[in-house]
Amino acid sequence: MNPRASASSSPATARRGPALRPAAADVAPLDRSRESEDAVQVEAAESELRRLGLEDLRVHHHGELARIEAPCADLLSVTSEPLRGEILRAVRSAGFRVVALDLGAPSDPGT
């Protein structure tokens, strides 16, 4: 019999104890790996946007969603066809499933 288990604790309760929780040192490399994968995905999307001549658009990673920041002066062009469709294809090719345009992005520098 397990000397740490009391008569009132079930095997399921004993398995949920703190001894089975991962240590912070075990979790940190996984977090850094995930952040690295996210950064690669963002860079791939921004690279495709630059290929389209869209140097000022920025992509932010939110899981399956890519949030795009664009200068206010570019909002009309990035939401109009055919550029809208090209942006969707470019960002989705980086692995994002959903693409959103942030209408509250910071103002253009110098405005």
Contact map, one row per residue, 1 for C-alpha under 8 A:
111010000000000000000000000000000000000000000000000000000000000000000000000000000000000000000000000000000000000
111110000000000000000000000000000000000000000000000000000000000000000000000000000000000000000000000000000000000
111111000000000000000000000000000000000000000000000000000000000000000000000000000000000000000000000000000000000
011111000000000000000000000000000000000000000000000000000000000000000000000000000000000000000000000000000000000
111111101100010000000000000000000000000000000000000000000000000000000000000000000000000000000000000000000000000
001111111000000000000000000000000000000000000000000000000000000000000000000000000000000000000000000000000000000
000011111100000000000000000000000000000000000000000000000000000000000000000000000000000000000000000000000000000
000001111100000000000000000000000000000000000000000000000000000000000000000000000000000000000000000000000000000
000011111110110000000000000000000000000000000000000000000000000000000000000000000000000000000000000000000000000
000010111111110000000000000000000000000000000000000000000000000000000000000000000000000000000000000000000000000
000000001111111000000000000000000000000000000000000000000000000000000000000000000000000000000000000000000000000
000000000111111100000000000000000000000000000000000000000000000000000000000000000000000000000000000000000000000
000000001111111110000000000000000000000000000000000000000000000000000000000000000000000000000000000000000000000
000010001111111110000000000000000000000000000000000000000000000000000000000000000000000000000000000000000000000
000000000011111110010000000000000000000000000000000000000000000000000000000000000000000000000000000000000000000
000000000001111111010000000000000000000000000000000000000000000000000000000000000000000000000000000000000000000
000000000000111111111000000000000000000000000000000000000000000000000000000000000000000000000000000000000000000
000000000000000111111000000000000000000000000000000000000000000000000000000000000000000000000000000000000000000
000000000000000011111000000000000000000000000000000000000000000000000000000000000000000000000000000000000000000
000000000000001111111100000000000000000000000000000000000000000000000000000000000000000000000000000000000000000
000000000000000011111110000000000000000000000000000000000000000000000000000000000000000000000000000000000000000
000000000000000000011111011000000000000000000000000000000000000000000000000000000000000000000000000000000000000
000000000000000000001111111000000000000000000000000000000000000000000000000000000000000000000000000000000000000
000000000000000000000111111100000000000000000000000000000000000000000000000000000000000000000000000000000000000
000000000000000000000011111110000000000000000000000000000000000000000000000000000000000000000000000000000000000
000000000000000000000111111111000000000000000000000000000000000000000000000000000000000000000000000000000000000
000000000000000000000111111111100000000000000000000000000000000000000000000000000000000000000000000000000000000
000000000000000000000001111111110000000000000000000000000000000000000000000000000000000000000000000000000000000
000000000000000000000000111111111000000000000000000000000000000000000000000000000000000000000000000000000000000
000000000000000000000000011111111100000000000000000000000000000000000000000000000000000000000000000000000000000
000000000000000000000000001111111110000000000000000000000000000000000000000000000000000000000000000000000000000
000000000000000000000000000111111111000000000000000000000000000000000000000000000000000000000000000000000000000
000000000000000000000000000011111111100000000000000000000000000000000000000000000000000000000000000000000000000
000000000000000000000000000001111111110000000000000000000000000000000000000000000000000000000000000000000000000
000000000000000000000000000000111111111000000000000000000000000000000000000000000000000000000000000000000000000
000000000000000000000000000000011111111100000000000000000000000000000000000000000000000000000000000000000000000
000000000000000000000000000000001111111110000000000000000000000000000000000000000000000000000000000000000000000
000000000000000000000000000000000111111111000000000000000000100000000000000000000000000000000000000000000000000
000000000000000000000000000000000011111111100000000000000000100000000000000000000000000000000000000000000000000
000000000000000000000000000000000001111111110000000000000000000000000000000000000000000000000000000000000000000
000000000000000000000000000000000000111111111000000000000000000000000000000000000000000000000110000000000000000
000000000000000000000000000000000000011111111100000000000011100000000000000000000000000000000100000000000000000
000000000000000000000000000000000000001111111110000000000000000000000000000000000000000000000000000000000000000
000000000000000000000000000000000000000111111111000000000000000000000000000000000000000000000100000000000000000
000000000000000000000000000000000000000011111111100000000010000000000000000000000000000001111100000000000000000
000000000000000000000000000000000000000001111111110000001110000000000000000000000000000000100000000000000000000
000000000000000000000000000000000000000000111111111000000000000000000000000000000000000000000000000000000000000
000000000000000000000000000000000000000000011111111100000000000000000000000000000000000001100000000000000000000
000000000000000000000000000000000000000000001111111111101000000000000000000000000000001001100000000000000000000
000000000000000000000000000000000000000000000111111111100000000000000000000000000000000000000000000000000000000
000000000000000000000000000000000000000000000011111111000000000000000000000000000000000000000000000000000000000
000000000000000000000000000000000000000000000001111111000000000000000000000000000000000000000000000000000000000
000000000000000000000000000000000000000000000000111111100000000000000000000000000000000000000000000000000000000
000000000000000000000000000000000000000000000000111111111000000000000000000000000000000000000000000000000000000
000000000000000000000000000000000000000000000000110011111000000000000000000000000000000000000000000000000000000
000000000000000000000000000000000000000000000000000001111100000000000110000000000000000000000000000000000000000
000000000000000000000000000000000000000000000100100001111110000000011110000000000000000000000000000000000000000
000000000000000000000000000000000000000000000100000000011111000000011100000000000000000000000000000000000000000
000000000000000000000000000000000000000001001100000000001111100001111000000000000000000000000000000000000000000
000000000000000000000000000000000000000001000000000000000111110001111000000000000000000000000000000000000000000
000000000000000000000000000000000000011001000000000000000011111111100000000000000000000000000000000000000000000
000000000000000000000000000000000000000000000000000000000001111111100000000000000000000000000000000000000000000
000000000000000000000000000000000000000000000000000000000000111111000000000000000000000000000001000000000000000
000000000000000000000000000000000000000000000000000000000000111111000000000000000000000000000011110000000000000
000000000000000000000000000000000000000000000000000000000000111111100000000000000000000000000001111100000000000
000000000000000000000000000000000000000000000000000000000011111111110000000000000000000000100001111100000000000
000000000000000000000000000000000000000000000000000000000011110011111000000000000000000000000000001111000000000
000000000000000000000000000000000000000000000000000000001111000001111100000000000000000000000000001111000000000
000000000000000000000000000000000000000000000000000000001111000000111110000000000000000000000000000011101000000
000000000000000000000000000000000000000000000000000000011100000000011111011000000000000000000000000011001000000
000000000000000000000000000000000000000000000000000000011000000000001111111000000000000000000000000000001111000
000000000000000000000000000000000000000000000000000000000000000000000111111000000000000000000000000000000011000
000000000000000000000000000000000000000000000000000000000000000000000011111100000000000000000000000000000000000
000000000000000000000000000000000000000000000000000000000000000000000111111111000000000000000000000000000000000
000000000000000000000000000000000000000000000000000000000000000000000111111111100000000000000000000000000000000
000000000000000000000000000000000000000000000000000000000000000000000000111111110000000000000000000000000000000
000000000000000000000000000000000000000000000000000000000000000000000000011111111011000000000000000000000000000
000000000000000000000000000000000000000000000000000000000000000000000000011111111011001000000000000000000000000
000000000000000000000000000000000000000000000000000000000000000000000000001111111011000000000000000000000000000
000000000000000000000000000000000000000000000000000000000000000000000000000111111111000000000000000000000000000
000000000000000000000000000000000000000000000000000000000000000000000000000011111111100000000000000000000000000
000000000000000000000000000000000000000000000000000000000000000000000000000000011111110000000000000000000000000
000000000000000000000000000000000000000000000000000000000000000000000000000011111111111000000000000000000000000
000000000000000000000000000000000000000000000000000000000000000000000000000011111111111100000000000000000000000
000000000000000000000000000000000000000000000000000000000000000000000000000000001111111110000000000000000000000
000000000000000000000000000000000000000000000000000000000000000000000000000000000111111111000000000000000000000
000000000000000000000000000000000000000000000000100000000000000000000000000001000011111111100000000000000000000
000000000000000000000000000000000000000000000000000000000000000000000000000000000001111111110000001000000000000
000000000000000000000000000000000000000000000000000000000000000000000000000000000000111111111000000000000000000
000000000000000000000000000000000000000000001001100000000000000000000000000000000000011111111100000000000000000
000000000000000000000000000000000000000000001101100000000000000001000000000000000000001111111111001000000000000
000000000000000000000000000000000000000000001000000000000000000000000000000000000000000111111111111000000000000
000000000000000000000000000000000000000000001000000000000000000000000000000000000000000011111111000000000000000
000000000000000000000000000000000000000011011000000000000000000000000000000000000000000001111111000000000000000
000000000000000000000000000000000000000010000000000000000000000100000000000000000000000000111111100000000000000
000000000000000000000000000000000000000000000000000000000000001111000000000000000000000000111111111000000000000
000000000000000000000000000000000000000000000000000000000000000111000000000000000000000000010011111000000000000
000000000000000000000000000000000000000000000000000000000000000111000000000000000000000000010001111100000000000
000000000000000000000000000000000000000000000000000000000000000011110000000000000000000100110001111110000000000
000000000000000000000000000000000000000000000000000000000000000011110000000000000000000000000000011111000000000
000000000000000000000000000000000000000000000000000000000000000000111100000000000000000000000000001111100000000
000000000000000000000000000000000000000000000000000000000000000000111100000000000000000000000000000111111000000
000000000000000000000000000000000000000000000000000000000000000000001000000000000000000000000000000011111000000
000000000000000000000000000000000000000000000000000000000000000000000000000000000000000000000000000001111100000
000000000000000000000000000000000000000000000000000000000000000000001110000000000000000000000000000001111110000
000000000000000000000000000000000000000000000000000000000000000000000010000000000000000000000000000000011111000
000000000000000000000000000000000000000000000000000000000000000000000011000000000000000000000000000000001111101
000000000000000000000000000000000000000000000000000000000000000000000011000000000000000000000000000000000111111
000000000000000000000000000000000000000000000000000000000000000000000000000000000000000000000000000000000011111
000000000000000000000000000000000000000000000000000000000000000000000000000000000000000000000000000000000001111
000000000000000000000000000000000000000000000000000000000000000000000000000000000000000000000000000000000011111
